[in-house]
Amino acid sequence: MTSPNAFVAGQADDFSTLPVGEVRLRPGERGYGRAMQGAASALGRYLVAFYDGALVPLCTLPLDPLEAQIRWREGEAAGLAARVSEGGGSGVAQRIDREALGWCHQHIDALRADLAAEQEHGIRWNSAVPHANGFYVALARLDAMKAMLGVRDPAAMAAAIGRGLDGAVRPDDGARGGMVVPGGAVQPLVEAAVLAAEEMARSYILHQHAVLDAYGDLDAPSVEGDSRERIQVLARGVHATFGSVIELAGGLTYAADLDAAIGGPEMAILDGGLAGLCEALGERKGAAEAFRASAHGYVAALARVQGAIGERRRGWLAYGEALDLRAGDDGVPDRFAALAVLAGQAEELVAMGRGVAAVLRDPAALGAWMRELSAHRIRRPPSAALSVLALTDEEFRALDDWYGQVAKFHRNVQSVGELLRSVEEAAARHLAG
């Protein structure tokens, strides 16, 4: 007797029954695909804990060493400038000093540009981190479905999905027309959300600078009753809520109800804190208002991703259930519903990963930039009186770790795409209409 999960290359009799009302369904029984899609979020939330080694961490590039080296080079330039202005020494010595001074200014400009680039790279990477981890959440959902169906070989499952979709409707029966999964493409919306996260992070930094300019170091003790005490409370609350808002992306695909509003409580707290800061800042409130606008823009971008994912999930399920009705009594009433749910989750997973990877620099470009960064630092000066600088051990370790994280994420996205290519191709053929 054929195992009920054979149509997805599952192990014989190694599957989960799922509760629907007062009964428990086996794979292939009507309603199993719908129940599997609904149960995937809860089980995926459990399974993602096993990806701890793959989850993407925030990256903090140490900027203090470079800032210190810039100040050191500026001090050397100041010494040279003093000697040049005094006009002492021979003509040859003066020419050497002038050339060295010009070289110092060029080197300082290059190091400042590198400092700005490091800050920008840090903003981009850290803004993408929750979205990158959303890729692993989507992978956990697919793994949850595999576990429910008793699939141990993901490659065999991918091939089975492709074969199943290709065999769902005969090319000559005209059924392909009109059977279209609704909802827009997810990948460009993920890309837009990552870029919106970047914009929010930049505007938050400008907001922090505005508060610092107005009130100084908020970590310094306040005098009882001092207006800075209230600003401290508001600024720290905004900072904590900013972290909560940007993390919304990480759990986006966990949501059981993808039609529910996203970020409501977090944005209410953020708006309240920023309203108090705007009132306190007075004419200098522009940066706080810009940050609030960018935060709302980011949450709106997340809502568009969430809406598209929800539409695609519902669309794939409805599509598979319709195919099962067309197939009639073939002994597996829920074959195509389950296949369609799996195909839709595979599509979602690939879209989440590629959307983030498209925004991040690829490892080759990042490696080239890092080599350029090192080359700028160790540039040999024209005078023995000037110091030869270099990346510190702290910087090297941080850059090496960061490169490793970027390379690993790109590799994982590429590997998943290759594994699921047959599913993508079959889905594209099947939905072409």
Buried (B, 14 or more C-beta within 10 A) or exposed (E): EEBBBBBBBBBEEEBBBBEBEEEEBBBBBBBBBBBBBBBBBEBBBEBBEEBEEBBBEEBEBBBEBBEEBBEEBBEBBEBBBEBBEEEEEEEEEBEBBBEBBEBBBEBBEBBBEBBEBBBEBBBBBBBBBBBBBBBBBBBBBBBBBBBBBBBEEBEEBBBBBBBBBBBBBEEEEEBBEEBEBEBEEBBBBBBBBBBBBBBBBBBBBBBBEBBEEBBEEBEEEBEEEEEBBBBBBBBEBBBEBBEBBBEBBBBBBBBEEBEEEBBEEBBEBBBBBBBBBBEBBEEBBEBBBBBBEBBBBBBBBBBBBBBBBBBBBBBBBBBBBBBBEEBEEEEBBBBBBBBBBBBBBBBBBBBBBBBBBBBBBEBEEBBEBBEEBBEBBEBEBEBEEBEEBEBBEEBEEBBEEBBEBBBBBBEBBEEBBEBBBBBBEBBEEBBEE
